Amino acid sequence: MIFENNEHIVFAGDSVTDMNKEQFENMGRGYVRVVDNMLAAYYPEKAIRVTNAGISGNTSRDLLNRFEKDVLKLNPDYVSICIGINDVWRQFDNPAGRIFAVEIDEYESNLEKMITSINKKVKKVFIMSPYYMEPNKQDLMRARMDEYGAVCKKLAEKYDCEFIDLQKMFNNYFKYKHSSFIAWDRVHPNLVGATLIAKEFLSHCGFDPLHSY
């Protein structure tokens, strides 16, 4: 596994990352908590610090504005960025208030600024694609989300980041289960969905479920 003893992983994002983190439950109840649990359970010999830097409702614009304070100043060894769902969602749930949405050109600029501010200071940056749990690619919001996911892939390749395609992962899962099985609104995952995201993230980190200690 790539994470060594006493290393620090920061997960930056929106509500999918935040998942109701509170003062005494600062990992939240989503994929960040599952990742932390899995690392502690399977690699107890390693003290790996995990920080949840997600804030519900954030767009890439919001995350960029707080990136230095909430990510850079923590001096992490690894950073994961999962942002973009609200950039798209605001285009559909509040079309009269487009000021709250983030168009794709600004999204790309925001994400690129985050990546370039941190990628030479850490061992690896993970870019998780935004997603919409809708198998129909012709659905307007799903089609728009795919465009933002393509931006993530392009920038990950440009800056040698690790690209994690959550949309592809969910698409494969939906061959067997309907999206309502893991998210009533097709965005916010329950514990099964959180486990799927954590599993996909860890698959990019050399995680070994047969690891012995």
N, C-alpha and C positions, 0 to 999 in steps of 0.2 A: 504493500500500500504506500502511496506517495506521502502521506502525512507522517511526520516524525514526532517524537516526544517533545512536548512543550510548544508545539506550533499552534497557530491561531488562524481560524477560518472565520471570515465575516460574510454573512449572507445579506445582501442589500436588495430591497424590492418594495413591493406594495402589500396589499392585504393577503395575497397568497403566501407571502413570506411571513408577514406579521402574525396572522392567525390568532388574534386576541392575546398577544403577550401582555403581561401585567407585571406589577412590581415584584411579585413573588413567583411569577411563572414567566420569566423573561425569555424563554425559548418559544413561547407560543404553543399552539396545539396543532401545528401543521408539519410540513416536511422538515423544517429545521429541527424540531424536537425529535423527529424520527431519526434523522441523521445523527444527532447527538447521542441518542439512545443506542443506535447500532454501533457507533464507534466505541462507546463505553462498554457495551456488552461483549463485543467481539475482540476488542483490543484494549483490555484493562491495563496492560503494561505500559500503555502510552497515555500521557496526560495531554489531551487535545482540547484546546479551548475553542468553543463555538459561540459566536455572537450573532444574535438576530437583529439586523438593522433594517427590518421592514417596517413601513408605516402604511396603514390602510388608506386607500384613496389616492396614493401617490401616482403621479405620472412621471415620465422621464425628466420633465422640467423640474418637478418637485425634488426628485432624487438628486439631480445634478446640483441644485441649490444647497443641499445639505451634505453632499458627498464628502467634502473635506472634513467637516466636523464629525460625521457619523461613520466614516470609513477610513479615510486617509490618516486621521489623527490617532486611530487605534493601532497603527503599525502592524497590520496583519501579514501573515505569510501567504495566505490565499484569499482571494475575493471571488464571490459568486454574485453575479448581477442578473436579476430576473425582473424585468420591467417592460411595460408596453401595453399591458392589457387595458389599463385605464386610458391610455393615449387613444386607443381605438374605441373603447366602450363609450366614452363621452361623446363620440361622433354619432352614436346611435340612441343612447338613452336621454340625451339632451341636445338634439340637433339645433334648437333655437339658441343655445348657448355655446357656440363653437369655441368661444374663448377658453373654455375649460378643456377642450380637446387639444391634442398635439399632432399636427400634421406630420406626414412621413419625413419630409426634409428636415424639420426641426428634430424629430425623433432620432434620425441618424446622426445629426450634429451633437445632440445631447449625449447619446450613447458613446460616440467617438471621443468626446471630451472626457467622459468618465474613464474610458479605457486608457487613453494616453496619459491621464494623470496618475495612474496606478500601476500600469503593466510592467514598468521597469523597476518597480519598488517591491514587487512580490514575486513568488516563485511561479504562480500561475493565476490567470484570470479565467473564470468560468462564465460563459454567456449562455443563460437559459432562454430559450425562445418564449415569447408570449404565445398564448394558445387560446383556442375557443373549442370547447368540447362539443362540437357539431360535426358529425361525419360528412354532411353534405357540403362539398367544396364550393357549390354555387350559392350557398347562403351568404348574404352580403357581408355580414360581420365576420364570418369565417374567412371569406376571400380577402377582406381587408387585413385581418390578423395574419394571414399567410404572407402578405406583402411586408409586414413589419418583422415577421420571423426571418424573411429573406435578408433583410437589413442586418439582423443579428449574425446570420451565417457569413455574410460578406465581410463584416467588420472583424469577426472572430478569425477568419482566414487571413485578413490583412495584417492583424496584429498578433498572430500566433496564439490566440486564446483557445480554450477548449469549448467547443460549441456543443450544447446539449439540446437536442431537438425534442422538446416536450410535446409539441403538436404531433410529431410522428409517433412518439411513444403512446400517446392517448389514442391515436388512430388505430394502432395495432391492438390495443386493449378492447376497443369498441367492436372488434370482430367477434367478441365473445360476450360482452356486457354492454347494456345501454348506458349512455352518459348519465342518466338520472340515478344510476346505481352509485355514482361517486360524487355528483354535484348537481343539486336541484336547479341551479342557475347556469350551469355549464361553464362556470368559472371557479367557484370556491370549493375546493375538494374536501370531502370528509376524510376520515382517517385512512380509508382504503386508498383514496386518491393521493393523500399526503405520503403514504407508504410507496406508492408508485413513483412519485417524484423523487423521493429519497433514494429509492432503489436505482433509478436512472442516473441520478447524480453520482452515487457511489460506484456505479459500473464504470465511470470515467476516472476513477481514482485508484484503481487496483485493489479495491475492497475484496477480501476473500472470506466468504461465509464459512469456510472450512479451516480458517486460521486457528492454530492451537497456541496456547501460551503456557 
